[in-house]
Every structure is written in structure tokens, then in C-alpha cells.
Amino acid sequence: MSLRRIDRAVIIILDGAGIGESPDAADFGDIGTSTIPHVAEKVGGLNLPNMEELGLGAIAHVKGLKPVGKRGAYGKMAEKSAGKDTTTGHWEIAGLITEQKFPTYPQGFPDEVIRPFSDKIGREILGNYPASGTAIIEDLGKEHMESGKPIVYTSADSVFQIAAHEEIIPVEKLYKYCKIARKILRGEHAVGRVIARPFIGRPGNFIRTDRRHDFSLKPVGDTILDILSNSGLDVMAVGKTDDIFANRGITKTNHVIDNMDTVDGTLEFMAAPKKGLIFANLVEFDMNYGHRNDPEGFARALKDFDDRLPEIIELMTERDLFIITADHGCDPTTAGTDHTREYVPLLVYHHGLTEPVDLGIRKSFSDIAATLAKLFAVEGIDNGDDFSGLLGL
């Protein structure tokens, strides 16, 4: 008889949906940040009855939500890793602690990076400074179309982004440029992600397309994804999860972009009789609303996701575990547009949880990996504290 206590876990990441400044927020310039609570205040309150039932309003004061849950387990997690970027957050959820921050480039990339990149692609570049993706395309898109030079930019995150009009630099060539950059960006310049940012349109009306692709560093050690897949279980990635883990430990993928397509992909995987892990990322919270200082859009996206929760819960079996969390904050009400160092919400549900359970304040995102390792009866996760006992499993 299997020692596994569950057959399947579903993790959904609300990308950037923090729930209050972390104890070390001052070290990151993020004192006072609180993504979901501030969004709620800005829009006059949130109406999220399904996440409210799971205990979202019991984690922190969220205007419009009752401060108690009806079923499910709730808590919040502090990040133990050195950064506050997407890669760091996801790796920690999967059991890897990043001791050193990925490099960032507030002054743009040095010549020792840009020169070999230009030499290998055979073109000069435009940009090379931190910027909003939509803003830099508007600023440099016309010159890019006239010159054929790709637009290179970064942000407060550890990213090397290349934007190009699909008619000027075809998408496959743009991906090739990203692979060249990924090979150059090693050692001290090993950024977390190289990102292809294709766009279409004409000056004054440029639109980024859904053919974005992230070329991430490979995880520096085994994650819960590797361990589960090596144990013969399926690891099914939805959204940009496959990119974040450089496809390591993943057996099936559905690389969709928008939130509702990601929910649809999650439901499709849940409808199949597979055992293992479904790991989904809802990127629009961060990409479309957090970075663009759009609390109203963030609130609508929370409502859209909340409306889909009954579909997910309905497809759960008695041996399924469902987890909702985030990878960092991205408070859209702050003056800046960058990620914010925050606690992230932790909502956990299985059909045996009929009363609310307080999971408290967790010291690391990797508590999720430790818990999954326990429930799937696998070894190899050295970080995090298992909370399965609090779930009655």
C-alpha cells in the first residue's frame, strides 16, 4: 500500500499578490507595502466570497472581507531567500532557498555584456536602461522599426529583456537572440531571466503580443518538481511555470498567458486521471496590474479568479490538496512599479477541512515544498517546515 497521503496537489500562484510588508521590507525599500489590502482600500472593498470562505480576510485586514474563514486553512509566509523576484519566489516555494540575490542593473548592462551580445547578433542595440516595457516600446519603437536594432532593457528585477517588432525581427529570431544572451549572462552576470518581448502595431499604437518567452536560469538544485517527477509522478505546468523552472522536473506543460486561460488549463489537467502536481502561475496580476500601477485592474482580476474557484473545488477528489499563494508582492498603489518585499497569502483546502485552520506565520515559502514532500512520501527537500499535521492529513 502506498504511503502517500494525497494523490495530487494543485498550486496556483497569484503572481505579485502580497499581503503586507515583510519584517525585512526596509532592506528592500518596501516599508508600508501591502498589495491585496491596499488594492481593497483603493477600490472601496473587495467582493471575493470564495477566497473569503478559505480565510483570506483572516490573514490580514482586507476591506470588504470578513476576518474569519468558514473552511480551509490560512496563513501567510515570509520569504527567506535574498531576492523578491519571480524566479526566487517560485524556487523557494519549490524548496530552494536563494542565498544571494540575482544581479540587477539600475544603470543598464555593462559593455562586457552588451558588446559581445551585439557582436553575436550582428546588430547594435537600442535602450539599455531600466524601463517599463510598454513605455520603452513607445519611446524607441519607431527608431527600432527604422533601424532594425532590438530594444534591450531591464527593470528592478534580475532580467535582460529584448523587445522587437514581429515584422522587423521575427519571433523565432528574437528567441535566438535571447538564447545568445542567456549564454553570455553567466557568472557574475547570471540574471534570473532573459525575456523575449515581441510586439506589433505602429508608432503610437504598439501592442505586446502573447508570444513572450522567458529563458530562465536552471534551478541550482533539485526542487519538489524534480523529486516528484523522478518518483514517477506527473508534474503539470500551466502558464509561465515551465519557463520559471527552465522546464526542469516538468512532465507536461500548457504554456498559456492570460489568467483565465491558465485557470482553464488547470481544470483540463485536473479532469485527467493523473497523479502528481499541477503548478499554475496567474501572471496578469503582476504583469498587467501591479507593474502598471492599476489597482482597479488588480481588483477585477482577483474577482475573476475568485469566481472560478468553485470549478476547481468541484473537480477535486478526496485525495487532492489545493494551495493558493503568491511569489512576491507588487503593490500597484505605490509610487514605484517594482516588486515589493511582502508576506504572501497561504490558502490551503482539501475536502476533509470543514472548519477553519490557522496556519500562522510561516518562516519560509519552502514550507509548501516540505509539506508536499511529506504528503507524497518523498525525500530530498531540506528546507521548510511541514504543516501537514495542521491540515489533518
N, C-alpha and C positions, 0 to 999 in steps of 0.2 A: 504494500500500500504506500502511496506517495506521502511524503512528509509535508508536502506543500499545503499551506492553509488556504491559499487562493489559487485560482487558475489564471486569472487575468487582472491586470491593473490598467487603468486609463488615467493618464496625467494630461491635464490641459493647462497650458501656460498662458495667462493673460499678460502678454508682453508689456512690461512697464507699469503694471498696476500695483504700485506700492501702497502701503497703508500706514505710513508715519515714519519720521526720521529715525534712523538707527542711532545707537549710542555713540558711534564714531562719525556721525554726519558732519561734524565740524571739520574733520580731517579732509573732507571732500568738498567743502564749501556748500553744504546742503542743509544747514540748520533751518528748521521750520518747514521742511518739505513734507508733504503728505498727500499723495496723488489721489486716491479714491475719496478721502474725506474732503479735500479741497474742491474736487470736481462736484461733489454733492452740495457743498456750500454755494458754489458759483451758480449752479442751476436751480437752486431753491429746494433741493432734496431729490433723492433717487427713489425710484419705484422698482425694486428688484425682489419680488416676493419669493422666488425660488432660492436665491443665494441668502436671503434673509432667513429662510427656514433652516438652511445649513449653518447659520451662525455668523454671517458676515458682519452684521451690526453689533455682535458681541465682541468682536476683535478690537474695534476702535469705534469712537463716536462717528457715525456716518448719518448725516441728516437725511431723514426720510425712512430710515431702517430702525426696526425695534432692536433694542440692545440684548436680545435673547434669541437663541435658536430653538427650533422645535425638534429637529432630528439632525444627526450628523455630528462630526467632531470639528472643532475650530481652534485656531491659534494663530500665531504669527512667528516668522522665522527671521533671524538676523543673518546677514552674510558674513562668513568667516574669511573668505578669500580677499585678496588685496584690491580687487577692482570692483567696478559697478557696471560692467558691460554685459552684453548678451551672452557671449561665449563663456565668460567667467561664471555667470549665474547659472546657466544650464549645466555646465560641467559640475558645479558644486551640487546641484540637485541630483545629478547622476553619481555623486560620490567622490569627485575630485576637488581638493582644495588647491587653489592657485595662490602660492606664497608670494609671488612677485607680480606686480602689475604688468600688463602688456604695454608696450611703448605707445605713447601718444605724441602728436606733433603740432602743438599750438602755433608754431611758426612755419609750418609746412615741412615737407620732407627735404632732407639734406641732399646736396649734389651727388653724394656717393650712392644714393638711391635713384634719383631722377635721371642722372646721366646714363647709367647702364640700361635703365628701362627705355629711355628714348633711343639709345643705340640699337637695342634688340628689336624694337618695333619699327625702327626706321622713320620715326617722326618726332618732332618736337611736341611738347605738351602745353596746354593752357592751364591756368589756375595755380594749383599747388598751394592752397591755403585752406584753413578751416571754413566751412560754409554749410548753410542749408542746401540740400540737394536741389530743391526747386528753385531757390534763389540763384545759385551759381549757373544753372542751366539758362535761366532768363538773362543773366548778365553776360554769359560767354557763348551762348548757343549760336548766335548769328556768326560770330567770328569762327567758331568751330565748323560751321557748315561751309564757310568760305575757304577756310584753310585746311580742313581735314585733320586738324590736330585734336586728339582726345582731351577731354577735360578731366584733370586729376584734382581731387580734393580730399579732405579729411574732416573730422569733427572732434569733439571732446573724447570720443571713443577711440579705441585702437583699430582704426580702419583706414585702408587705402582704397578710395573709391574712384572708379573710372566711368565717366558719363560720355555717351556717344549717341548721335542721331542714327537711327537704324538705316537710313538711306545713305549716310556718309560712311559709317563703319558698320557693316552687317553684324548681327548679334554673334554669330559664331566666331568672327574675327575679334570682337570685343572680348568674348570668353577666352580666346587665345591670348590676348593681351593680359588678361587677369592671371592666367596661368604663368605667364612670363614674370609678372610682378610677384606672384606667390613664391617663385623660385629665388627671386632677388631678396625678398623680405624675410631673411633668416637671421639667426643670432641676435644681436642687439636690436635689430630692426624687425623682429618677428611679430608683426601686428596680428591681432586676433583674427581679422578677416580682410580679405580683398573682395570688393563688391563691384559687380558689373551693374551699371545703371543705364540701360538703354532708354531712349525717348524718341518721340515722333512729334510732328507738327511743324509750325512755322514761327518765326520770331514774334513774340507777344502771345503765343498760344502753344507753348510746348507742353507735352504731356508725357510723363514717365509711363512706360509700358509694364506689363506684368511678367516680363522676361528677365527681371532681376535675377542674379545668381550670386551666391556667396561662396567664396573659396576660403574655407577656414583652416586654421591650424588643426592638425590631428591631435586628439587628446593625448596628454603626456603619460597616461597610464590607463589601466582598464577601468571602465565605468560599469554601472549596472547594466547598460545596454550590451556591452561585450560579454559580461558574465552570463546574462540570461540567454543570449543567442548561442554562446558556446555550450550552454546546457541543453540545447535542443529546442528552446522556446522561440516563438516568433517575437521580433521587435519591429513594430509597425510605426513608421514616422509619418506625420501629417504636417503640412505647412513647411516652414523652413528648418524643421528639426534635423533633417538629413544633412543640410549644409552646415549647421552648427557643430555637428559631430563628425564632419568630413566623411559621412557615410559609414563610420566605424560602428560595428555592432548592430547594424540595421539589416533586417532581412526583407522588408517590404517598405515601399515608400509611396506617398501620394503628395507630390510637391505642388500644392495649390498655394494661392497668395492670400485672398481675402478671407475675413473671419468666417463668414457663413459657408463658404466652400470648404474651409477647414473643419467646421462642425459636420458638414455633410460627409467629408472624408472619414472623420472619426466614426460616424454612425455606420458607414459602409464596412469599415474594419470590424466594428462591434457585431454587425449582423453575421459575420463569418464565424464558423466554429473553430476559432484559433485560440491557443493558449499562449500567454506571454504578456507583453507590454505594448500598449498603444500610447504614443507620446506625441502630443499635438501642440503647436505654437500658434496663437492668435496674434499675428504681427501688427494688425491695424491699430490696436490701442497705442502702441509706441510710434509706429511709422507715420500714421496719418493724423494722430491727435496729440500725443504727448510732445513730439518734436516740433509740432506746428502750433503749439500753444492754443489748442482748441478744446476747452473743457466741455463745451456743448456736444461736440462730436464724440468725445470720450464717453460722455454720459449716454448718448444714443447707442454706442457700441456695447456698453455694459447691459443696457436694456435688451438689445438684440440677442446677446448671448444668454441672458437670463431667461428669455422667452423660449430658448431651445433646450434648456436643461431638462424639462420633463421627457423629451425624446431620448436623451441619453440615459436617464434613470430607468426609463421603461425597458430599454434594451439590456439592462444589467441583469446578470444571473445571480444566484445566491452565493457564488464563489468569485464575484467581481469586486474590485476595490476602485473607487473613483476619487481622484485628487484634483483640486483646483488650486493653483498657486501662481506666482509670478517670478520673474528672473531679476528684477530690479525695479526701481521707481522711475517715472518720467513725468513729473508734476507739470501739467500744462498751464498752471496758474502762476508759475514763477517767471521772472524776467528772462531767464535763460531758456534754451531749448534742449538741454542735455539731459542725460540720465541722472537720476537722483539716488543717493545712498539712503535706502529706506528698508524697514521691515517689509516683508511680503506676506500676504494673507495665506493661510493654510486651511483649506476646507476639505474634509475627508468624509466619504459616505460609503457604506455598504448596507445591504438590506437588513442586517441584524441590528443596526443602530436606529432605535426608535425614540431614544431620549438624547438630548444634547450632551456632549462631552467636551470639556475644556482641555485642550492640549497644551495650553500655556504658551510661554515664550520659548521658542526653540533656539538653541545657540548656533545652529548651522543649517543651511539649506540641505546639507547632506544627510540630515535625519530622514529625509524621504528615501534615499538610496539604502540606508541602513535598515529601514522598516521593510522595504521591498525585499531585500536580501533575506530577512528573517521569514517573511511570509512565503517566499518562493523556495525557501530552504536551500539557498546557495551561499557560497563563501567567496570572499575576495574584496569586500567593502570594508576598509579600515577606518573610515571617517564617519562621524554622525552617531546619534543615539536613536535606537529603535523605539518607536512609540506604539508598536502593535498591541502591547498589553492594554493600553488605554482604549483601544478600539474593540476590545473583547474578542480578539482573534488569536 
